[in-house]
């Protein structure tokens, strides 16, 4: 007499897919106050840094300085700070579940670990993309308004300006996915944050100071500041689309390795 309810429950529990996994991740994401605060911090920090940078931007003098002057790149300077918050949050979304033990509940609901990681990446990546694009556009408008009258004012209708703004917003989404991939690989908060900071801040600075841009130009922060968020090409750096392709490869590789290691490890 008890067989039917048990069988029905097992059957219902066995039917899960990406939609159910993504819904679960969305509920977890929006229920964490830290997520809201961190994304708010990203918005405020990027806008504030963009406005301050543009308010202190002076008109260029001299033919060479005029030719290389790129106020759009200046207004998007806050991306360097925003990536830290978004990337660390991506790390914590994975490692936090392992440190608290809630990963067991997650895998009980969605036993397919690759599916669970894909859903987490899709949900947080989508949220970071939305926030990134909105804050990049708002920062651009606010920053341009803060420019001195004697400084050339860029417009979204100018060549490459809209592309630079949109790529800067998309960069935050890619950094968020990198954070998730690194978190899945290490499953330990301190080491994952250390790896993330090393890749985005420490190694590029060390390489740029010792070997120039030959190798440093392939690191995320250098790509963001010198390839994606520029309207004037920077010598010896990647083009915007080449830089975007490199970042996509980094993101895909980290998520692929993270998914593979999750399958091979016990929760």
CORFEN-V621231 format. One line per field, one symbol per residue. ss: DSSP state (@ for helix, = for strand, . for the rest). psi: psi as a letter, one per 20 degrees, with the letter a starting at -180 (. if undefined). A space follows every 10 residues. Layout:
BEGIN
ss=???
psi=???
END
This chain:
BEGIN
ss=..@@@@@@@@ @@@@...@@@ @@@@@@@@@@ @.@@@@@@@@ @@@@@@@@@@ @@@@@..... ..@@@@@@.. @@@@@...@@ @@@@@@@@@@ @@@@@@@@@@ ..@@@@@@@. ..@@@@@@@@ @@@@@@@@@@ @@@@@@@@@@ @@@@@..... .......... @@@@@@@@@@ @@@@@@@@@@ @@@@@@..@@ @@@@@@@@@@ @@@@@@@@@@ @.@@@@...@ @@@@@@@@.. .........@ @@@@@@@@@@ @@@@@@@@@@ @@@@...
psi=higghggggg ghhinqahgg ghgghhgggi iohhgggghg hggggggghg ggghhjpqpq pqghhghipn hghghjhihh ghhgggghhg ghhghhhhhi iihghghhhn hohhgghggg ggghggghgg gggghggggg ghghhiqqhi ppoqqiiqpi ghggghhggh hhghhghggg ghhhghjpgg hghggghghh gggggghhhh jbjghhijqg ghgghiggkq ipqpqjrqrg hggggghhgg gggghggggg hhhiqq.
END
